[in-house]
Amino acid sequence: MQADDGSGRRPGARRRPSLSDHRRTYKGPSERSGGPFVLRRLFSETVTRPTVAVMRIATWNVNSVNARLPTVLAWLEQAAPDVACFQEIKCVDEKFPREAFESLGYNVETHGQKSYNGVAMLSKYPLSDIRRGLPGDETDEQARYLEAVIEAPRPLRVASIYLPNGNPIGTEKFDYKLAWFERLNRHARDLLAFEEPLALCGDYNVIPEPEDAKNPAAWTDDALFQPQSRQAFRALKNLGLADAHEVGGEPAGTYSFWDYQAGAWQRNHGIRIDFALLSPQAADRLRGIETHRDARDMDKPSDHVPVVVDIDLSAGTEV
């Protein structure tokens, strides 16, 4: 990993614009995290935008978007989220089935990778200020982070995150997981400094507490349940991010992942590793959360299910 100045930005890079800056200034195409960050306006100011009161945001590790496209489309039509963050799309940008999602009225952004990883974002509203890749390591080519401003009447910033698995413990894969967590924490600190609505959504590949697993003992030797992984997740929350599951009062035993093996789904041997972490300005407006367990029973399901949050963007004064 390359060293940086501790801020999550490359030395010499200019200050990352806030949502307020973003509404005033739009410049050029956005680049990947290795280059200087600039803003991108995807739609003209004359575009008519739908009004919004409560925005529904979903996060879902789809485990190969092309392999599960009919299932994903069926769920989208049923749940009708305004924004959907996908992880493990497992395809390059050119192979992402964007037309299928555009036909449902979504704007689409992707950060793909052949056969592995990959994240995407769908939005009923224009997307701008796109960032592909987590800052802090120019050599990291894994597609795990996509961030954008949702251009609703009251904008908010959303990220789709696929944190490294980290197995097996004691290898460079676990080291990469922890280093990636450190970079995410630095970047989240920068974003939180703007004191604006923010939702960091995705598959974090961490089991925070024993209650987040049906059988915690089965995960003792797994990277998802190691003290270092759990501490890194706590450090992220301690920056001021709220777990929507906790704020929204979902019951204990609400899981988001069941392995395909050993009848885990049938025996409800699940874990909770998919999260929507909210800034105070978003958490104060949380109106509901639901983990869509029924999606695990759909045809050709992912091993994860969607987590959906409702955020009231009509409350308070404009950011």
FIMARDREN-651002 format. One record per residue (C-alpha): residue number from 1; x, y, z. Coordinates in steps of 0.1 Angstrom, whole numbers. Layout:
BEGIN
{torza NUM | X X | Y Y | Z Z}
...
This chain:
BEGIN
{torza 1 | X 0 | Y 0 | Z 0}
{torza 2 | X 13 | Y 35 | Z -8}
{torza 3 | X 16 | Y 59 | Z 20}
{torza 4 | X -5 | Y 91 | Z 20}
{torza 5 | X -8 | Y 122 | Z 42}
{torza 6 | X -32 | Y 105 | Z 65}
{torza 7 | X -62 | Y 124 | Z 51}
{torza 8 | X -72 | Y 98 | Z 25}
{torza 9 | X -62 | Y 122 | Z -3}
{torza 10 | X -30 | Y 122 | Z -24}
{torza 11 | X -5 | Y 149 | Z -14}
{torza 12 | X -11 | Y 180 | Z -34}
{torza 13 | X -47 | Y 170 | Z -43}
{torza 14 | X -73 | Y 198 | Z -38}
{torza 15 | X -100 | Y 196 | Z -12}
{torza 16 | X -128 | Y 173 | Z -20}
{torza 17 | X -159 | Y 194 | Z -27}
{torza 18 | X -189 | Y 192 | Z -4}
{torza 19 | X -225 | Y 189 | Z -16}
{torza 20 | X -228 | Y 227 | Z -13}
{torza 21 | X -198 | Y 232 | Z -35}
{torza 22 | X -211 | Y 205 | Z -58}
{torza 23 | X -244 | Y 223 | Z -64}
{torza 24 | X -225 | Y 254 | Z -75}
{torza 25 | X -197 | Y 239 | Z -97}
{torza 26 | X -195 | Y 211 | Z -123}
{torza 27 | X -164 | Y 203 | Z -142}
{torza 28 | X -152 | Y 177 | Z -167}
{torza 29 | X -153 | Y 139 | Z -164}
{torza 30 | X -145 | Y 122 | Z -132}
{torza 31 | X -114 | Y 101 | Z -131}
{torza 32 | X -106 | Y 69 | Z -112}
{torza 33 | X -91 | Y 73 | Z -77}
{torza 34 | X -55 | Y 73 | Z -90}
{torza 35 | X -60 | Y 108 | Z -107}
{torza 36 | X -70 | Y 142 | Z -94}
{torza 37 | X -107 | Y 142 | Z -84}
{torza 38 | X -129 | Y 165 | Z -104}
{torza 39 | X -167 | Y 168 | Z -107}
{torza 40 | X -190 | Y 154 | Z -134}
{torza 41 | X -224 | Y 166 | Z -143}
{torza 42 | X -244 | Y 138 | Z -160}
{torza 43 | X -275 | Y 157 | Z -167}
{torza 44 | X -284 | Y 193 | Z -177}
{torza 45 | X -298 | Y 218 | Z -153}
{torza 46 | X -330 | Y 219 | Z -174}
{torza 47 | X -338 | Y 182 | Z -166}
{torza 48 | X -372 | Y 179 | Z -148}
{torza 49 | X -366 | Y 159 | Z -116}
{torza 50 | X -393 | Y 140 | Z -97}
{torza 51 | X -401 | Y 154 | Z -63}
{torza 52 | X -391 | Y 133 | Z -33}
{torza 53 | X -403 | Y 130 | Z 3}
{torza 54 | X -390 | Y 96 | Z 14}
{torza 55 | X -361 | Y 81 | Z -6}
{torza 56 | X -358 | Y 43 | Z -6}
{torza 57 | X -322 | Y 31 | Z -8}
{torza 58 | X -313 | Y -6 | Z -13}
{torza 59 | X -280 | Y -24 | Z -10}
{torza 60 | X -275 | Y -59 | Z -23}
{torza 61 | X -247 | Y -82 | Z -31}
{torza 62 | X -262 | Y -98 | Z -62}
{torza 63 | X -234 | Y -123 | Z -67}
{torza 64 | X -231 | Y -119 | Z -105}
{torza 65 | X -256 | Y -95 | Z -120}
{torza 66 | X -257 | Y -113 | Z -154}
{torza 67 | X -263 | Y -147 | Z -138}
{torza 68 | X -292 | Y -134 | Z -117}
{torza 69 | X -306 | Y -107 | Z -139}
{torza 70 | X -342 | Y -120 | Z -141}
{torza 71 | X -342 | Y -123 | Z -103}
{torza 72 | X -327 | Y -89 | Z -97}
{torza 73 | X -352 | Y -72 | Z -122}
{torza 74 | X -381 | Y -89 | Z -106}
{torza 75 | X -371 | Y -77 | Z -71}
{torza 76 | X -366 | Y -42 | Z -83}
{torza 77 | X -400 | Y -40 | Z -99}
{torza 78 | X -415 | Y -53 | Z -66}
{torza 79 | X -395 | Y -32 | Z -41}
{torza 80 | X -392 | Y -1 | Z -63}
{torza 81 | X -361 | Y 15 | Z -46}
{torza 82 | X -351 | Y 50 | Z -57}
{torza 83 | X -315 | Y 40 | Z -54}
{torza 84 | X -299 | Y 5 | Z -55}
{torza 85 | X -263 | Y -2 | Z -46}
{torza 86 | X -250 | Y -35 | Z -60}
{torza 87 | X -219 | Y -55 | Z -50}
{torza 88 | X -202 | Y -84 | Z -67}
{torza 89 | X -215 | Y -76 | Z -101}
{torza 90 | X -187 | Y -98 | Z -115}
{torza 91 | X -183 | Y -81 | Z -149}
{torza 92 | X -165 | Y -53 | Z -166}
{torza 93 | X -184 | Y -21 | Z -173}
{torza 94 | X -191 | Y -30 | Z -209}
{torza 95 | X -208 | Y -63 | Z -199}
{torza 96 | X -231 | Y -48 | Z -173}
{torza 97 | X -267 | Y -51 | Z -185}
{torza 98 | X -274 | Y -14 | Z -182}
{torza 99 | X -302 | Y -13 | Z -208}
{torza 100 | X -323 | Y -37 | Z -187}
{torza 101 | X -321 | Y -13 | Z -157}
{torza 102 | X -325 | Y 18 | Z -178}
{torza 103 | X -358 | Y 3 | Z -191}
{torza 104 | X -370 | Y 5 | Z -155}
{torza 105 | X -362 | Y 42 | Z -153}
{torza 106 | X -328 | Y 40 | Z -136}
{torza 107 | X -297 | Y 60 | Z -143}
{torza 108 | X -267 | Y 36 | Z -141}
{torza 109 | X -231 | Y 39 | Z -130}
{torza 110 | X -206 | Y 10 | Z -126}
{torza 111 | X -171 | Y 2 | Z -115}
{torza 112 | X -166 | Y -33 | Z -129}
{torza 113 | X -139 | Y -60 | Z -130}
{torza 114 | X -138 | Y -91 | Z -150}
{torza 115 | X -152 | Y -122 | Z -132}
{torza 116 | X -146 | Y -108 | Z -97}
{torza 117 | X -158 | Y -80 | Z -74}
{torza 118 | X -174 | Y -50 | Z -91}
{torza 119 | X -199 | Y -25 | Z -77}
{torza 120 | X -228 | Y -6 | Z -93}
{torza 121 | X -253 | Y 21 | Z -85}
{torza 122 | X -288 | Y 26 | Z -99}
{torza 123 | X -308 | Y 58 | Z -93}
{torza 124 | X -341 | Y 72 | Z -104}
{torza 125 | X -324 | Y 106 | Z -100}
{torza 126 | X -294 | Y 119 | Z -119}
{torza 127 | X -260 | Y 108 | Z -105}
{torza 128 | X -231 | Y 132 | Z -104}
{torza 129 | X -197 | Y 137 | Z -86}
{torza 130 | X -188 | Y 101 | Z -94}
{torza 131 | X -159 | Y 85 | Z -77}
{torza 132 | X -147 | Y 50 | Z -89}
{torza 133 | X -123 | Y 34 | Z -65}
{torza 134 | X -114 | Y 41 | Z -28}
{torza 135 | X -87 | Y 68 | Z -24}
{torza 136 | X -54 | Y 61 | Z -6}
{torza 137 | X -37 | Y 35 | Z -28}
{torza 138 | X -31 | Y 42 | Z -65}
{torza 139 | X -20 | Y 7 | Z -71}
{torza 140 | X -52 | Y -10 | Z -60}
{torza 141 | X -70 | Y -22 | Z -91}
{torza 142 | X -98 | Y -41 | Z -74}
{torza 143 | X -133 | Y -27 | Z -81}
{torza 144 | X -148 | Y -23 | Z -47}
{torza 145 | X -160 | Y 13 | Z -42}
{torza 146 | X -184 | Y 35 | Z -61}
{torza 147 | X -196 | Y 69 | Z -48}
{torza 148 | X -220 | Y 94 | Z -62}
{torza 149 | X -243 | Y 123 | Z -53}
{torza 150 | X -279 | Y 115 | Z -58}
{torza 151 | X -293 | Y 147 | Z -75}
{torza 152 | X -327 | Y 146 | Z -58}
{torza 153 | X -343 | Y 180 | Z -48}
{torza 154 | X -324 | Y 175 | Z -15}
{torza 155 | X -291 | Y 158 | Z -26}
{torza 156 | X -273 | Y 131 | Z -6}
{torza 157 | X -241 | Y 113 | Z -12}
{torza 158 | X -242 | Y 74 | Z -14}
{torza 159 | X -215 | Y 48 | Z -18}
{torza 160 | X -217 | Y 12 | Z -29}
{torza 161 | X -190 | Y -8 | Z -10}
{torza 162 | X -177 | Y -43 | Z -13}
{torza 163 | X -151 | Y -47 | Z 14}
{torza 164 | X -125 | Y -75 | Z 10}
{torza 165 | X -133 | Y -109 | Z 25}
{torza 166 | X -98 | Y -114 | Z 40}
{torza 167 | X -96 | Y -152 | Z 41}
{torza 168 | X -75 | Y -170 | Z 49}
{torza 169 | X -63 | Y -153 | Z 81}
{torza 170 | X -25 | Y -148 | Z 83}
{torza 171 | X -21 | Y -141 | Z 46}
{torza 172 | X -18 | Y -110 | Z 24}
{torza 173 | X -55 | Y -112 | Z 18}
{torza 174 | X -62 | Y -105 | Z 55}
{torza 175 | X -36 | Y -77 | Z 55}
{torza 176 | X -53 | Y -62 | Z 24}
{torza 177 | X -87 | Y -63 | Z 42}
{torza 178 | X -74 | Y -44 | Z 72}
{torza 179 | X -55 | Y -19 | Z 50}
{torza 180 | X -87 | Y -13 | Z 29}
{torza 181 | X -106 | Y -7 | Z 61}
{torza 182 | X -81 | Y 19 | Z 72}
{torza 183 | X -85 | Y 37 | Z 38}
{torza 184 | X -123 | Y 36 | Z 41}
{torza 185 | X -121 | Y 51 | Z 76}
{torza 186 | X -99 | Y 79 | Z 64}
{torza 187 | X -122 | Y 87 | Z 35}
{torza 188 | X -153 | Y 85 | Z 57}
{torza 189 | X -138 | Y 109 | Z 81}
{torza 190 | X -133 | Y 134 | Z 52}
{torza 191 | X -169 | Y 130 | Z 41}
{torza 192 | X -184 | Y 133 | Z 75}
{torza 193 | X -165 | Y 166 | Z 80}
{torza 194 | X -190 | Y 182 | Z 56}
{torza 195 | X -219 | Y 174 | Z 80}
{torza 196 | X -242 | Y 164 | Z 51}
{torza 197 | X -265 | Y 135 | Z 44}
{torza 198 | X -244 | Y 104 | Z 36}
{torza 199 | X -251 | Y 67 | Z 33}
{torza 200 | X -223 | Y 42 | Z 30}
{torza 201 | X -240 | Y 10 | Z 18}
{torza 202 | X -227 | Y -24 | Z 10}
{torza 203 | X -213 | Y -58 | Z 19}
{torza 204 | X -187 | Y -51 | Z 47}
{torza 205 | X -177 | Y -87 | Z 51}
{torza 206 | X -176 | Y -83 | Z 89}
{torza 207 | X -197 | Y -99 | Z 116}
{torza 208 | X -197 | Y -70 | Z 142}
{torza 209 | X -211 | Y -89 | Z 172}
{torza 210 | X -219 | Y -125 | Z 182}
{torza 211 | X -256 | Y -117 | Z 179}
{torza 212 | X -250 | Y -110 | Z 142}
{torza 213 | X -245 | Y -148 | Z 136}
{torza 214 | X -268 | Y -177 | Z 142}
{torza 215 | X -238 | Y -198 | Z 152}
{torza 216 | X -209 | Y -175 | Z 162}
{torza 217 | X -186 | Y -204 | Z 171}
{torza 218 | X -187 | Y -215 | Z 134}
{torza 219 | X -170 | Y -182 | Z 125}
{torza 220 | X -142 | Y -182 | Z 150}
{torza 221 | X -115 | Y -188 | Z 125}
{torza 222 | X -130 | Y -167 | Z 97}
{torza 223 | X -117 | Y -133 | Z 87}
{torza 224 | X -152 | Y -119 | Z 90}
{torza 225 | X -152 | Y -125 | Z 128}
{torza 226 | X -117 | Y -117 | Z 138}
{torza 227 | X -111 | Y -91 | Z 165}
{torza 228 | X -91 | Y -69 | Z 141}
{torza 229 | X -120 | Y -68 | Z 115}
{torza 230 | X -146 | Y -61 | Z 142}
{torza 231 | X -124 | Y -34 | Z 157}
{torza 232 | X -120 | Y -17 | Z 123}
{torza 233 | X -158 | Y -17 | Z 119}
{torza 234 | X -163 | Y -2 | Z 153}
{torza 235 | X -137 | Y 25 | Z 145}
{torza 236 | X -157 | Y 33 | Z 114}
{torza 237 | X -189 | Y 37 | Z 133}
{torza 238 | X -172 | Y 57 | Z 160}
{torza 239 | X -164 | Y 84 | Z 135}
{torza 240 | X -201 | Y 92 | Z 138}
{torza 241 | X -218 | Y 67 | Z 115}
{torza 242 | X -250 | Y 50 | Z 126}
{torza 243 | X -260 | Y 15 | Z 116}
{torza 244 | X -295 | Y 18 | Z 102}
{torza 245 | X -303 | Y -17 | Z 116}
{torza 246 | X -297 | Y -4 | Z 151}
{torza 247 | X -313 | Y 30 | Z 146}
{torza 248 | X -344 | Y 15 | Z 129}
{torza 249 | X -349 | Y -11 | Z 156}
{torza 250 | X -346 | Y -43 | Z 135}
{torza 251 | X -348 | Y -74 | Z 158}
{torza 252 | X -318 | Y -94 | Z 167}
{torza 253 | X -314 | Y -125 | Z 145}
{torza 254 | X -320 | Y -104 | Z 113}
{torza 255 | X -294 | Y -118 | Z 88}
{torza 256 | X -284 | Y -108 | Z 53}
{torza 257 | X -263 | Y -138 | Z 42}
{torza 258 | X -267 | Y -175 | Z 41}
{torza 259 | X -241 | Y -198 | Z 25}
{torza 260 | X -252 | Y -220 | Z -4}
{torza 261 | X -236 | Y -250 | Z 14}
{torza 262 | X -247 | Y -273 | Z 42}
{torza 263 | X -283 | Y -262 | Z 42}
{torza 264 | X -275 | Y -229 | Z 58}
{torza 265 | X -306 | Y -212 | Z 44}
{torza 266 | X -329 | Y -240 | Z 54}
{torza 267 | X -315 | Y -241 | Z 90}
{torza 268 | X -313 | Y -202 | Z 92}
{torza 269 | X -276 | Y -203 | Z 98}
{torza 270 | X -272 | Y -168 | Z 86}
{torza 271 | X -250 | Y -138 | Z 94}
{torza 272 | X -255 | Y -100 | Z 91}
{torza 273 | X -227 | Y -85 | Z 70}
{torza 274 | X -246 | Y -60 | Z 48}
{torza 275 | X -250 | Y -26 | Z 62}
{torza 276 | X -263 | Y 9 | Z 55}
{torza 277 | X -241 | Y 33 | Z 76}
{torza 278 | X -256 | Y 68 | Z 79}
{torza 279 | X -242 | Y 102 | Z 88}
{torza 280 | X -261 | Y 120 | Z 116}
{torza 281 | X -278 | Y 141 | Z 90}
{torza 282 | X -291 | Y 110 | Z 73}
{torza 283 | X -297 | Y 89 | Z 104}
{torza 284 | X -319 | Y 117 | Z 119}
{torza 285 | X -342 | Y 113 | Z 88}
{torza 286 | X -343 | Y 75 | Z 88}
{torza 287 | X -380 | Y 64 | Z 86}
{torza 288 | X -376 | Y 26 | Z 82}
{torza 289 | X -353 | Y -3 | Z 74}
{torza 290 | X -362 | Y -38 | Z 61}
{torza 291 | X -340 | Y -67 | Z 53}
{torza 292 | X -358 | Y -85 | Z 24}
{torza 293 | X -353 | Y -121 | Z 35}
{torza 294 | X -378 | Y -134 | Z 10}
{torza 295 | X -354 | Y -126 | Z -18}
{torza 296 | X -334 | Y -157 | Z -7}
{torza 297 | X -363 | Y -178 | Z -18}
{torza 298 | X -364 | Y -164 | Z -53}
{torza 299 | X -354 | Y -183 | Z -84}
{torza 300 | X -315 | Y -185 | Z -87}
{torza 301 | X -310 | Y -163 | Z -56}
{torza 302 | X -279 | Y -146 | Z -44}
{torza 303 | X -265 | Y -158 | Z -11}
{torza 304 | X -272 | Y -123 | Z 2}
{torza 305 | X -305 | Y -105 | Z 5}
{torza 306 | X -313 | Y -68 | Z 0}
{torza 307 | X -312 | Y -43 | Z 29}
{torza 308 | X -336 | Y -14 | Z 23}
{torza 309 | X -337 | Y 20 | Z 41}
{torza 310 | X -362 | Y 48 | Z 38}
{torza 311 | X -348 | Y 83 | Z 44}
{torza 312 | X -371 | Y 113 | Z 46}
{torza 313 | X -355 | Y 141 | Z 26}
{torza 314 | X -383 | Y 166 | Z 31}
{torza 315 | X -375 | Y 173 | Z 67}
{torza 316 | X -356 | Y 203 | Z 78}
{torza 317 | X -339 | Y 230 | Z 58}
{torza 318 | X -320 | Y 225 | Z 26}
{torza 319 | X -284 | Y 214 | Z 30}
